[in-house]
């Protein structure tokens, strides 16, 4: 096993432990925990058996397995960024509601 | 009752004069101090305004909605949106209110392009604002002679229908979109704008566009 594979597996294992911890403390829902568990296990599988991505690449019409992984990872990152942006904006609006209500209540 | 709603953020040097000018023109003034770290609240209150204070800065759109809610609760029949930096001329309010009442409009919007009083920087007059007008039209379907001008007169009916959810500067576009959606009657009125600072540039315009798009995705 290459050093990079070992390093990535350690990082993924740490991410999994964090997911289990958050699920145990009920900071994330069971569904979210399940999704992240599957995601990190799949990432670990790809790291251990990178050649298996050939089938994925073939199915997607991409030349190499590594390319397919990079494309999918990029798409996932953009999707997550999008979700985060929306979430941050929602939180911002909730903060505004609280601030506005407080200022109006003070004048009642 | 006509209420002037003045959102203010760190305007301690100018807010007092703006409030006094509005009083001299016969308007009751509400200042929404949007989380200022200077003495804006103190200066506004000393000049006779009712001051509502946001504990933290939330943006001009948020401050305007707080002012609108307060004005509605106070039974205001007409509300004037007026900037705190002294760039508007309070003498423009009376003709705008008259236009609102005579033509039974819901909203009157200020325009810098209906007379020659506003000394606009060249880039703003010929590039930024025409592009802004076009973007506003594409986003809202409302074609105006000006873009993103904060001077507005709103009837009580308009106040009840318009809800500003865009905290930042995209509220200008959001108000236009709501005018169109709610079928509110509106017209433009000439206003004078004095430029002490450059205001919204190209970068600011782009930021407004991003805020608007993100806002659409939340609803």
Interface residues (C-beta under 8 A of the other chain):
Chain A: X85 X86 X89 X90 X92 X93 X95 X96 X99 X100 X102 X103 X104 X106 X107
Chain B: X32 X35 X50 X52 X53 X54 X55 X56 X58 X59 X62 X65 X66 X69 X70 X73 X165 X167 X214 X215 X217 X218
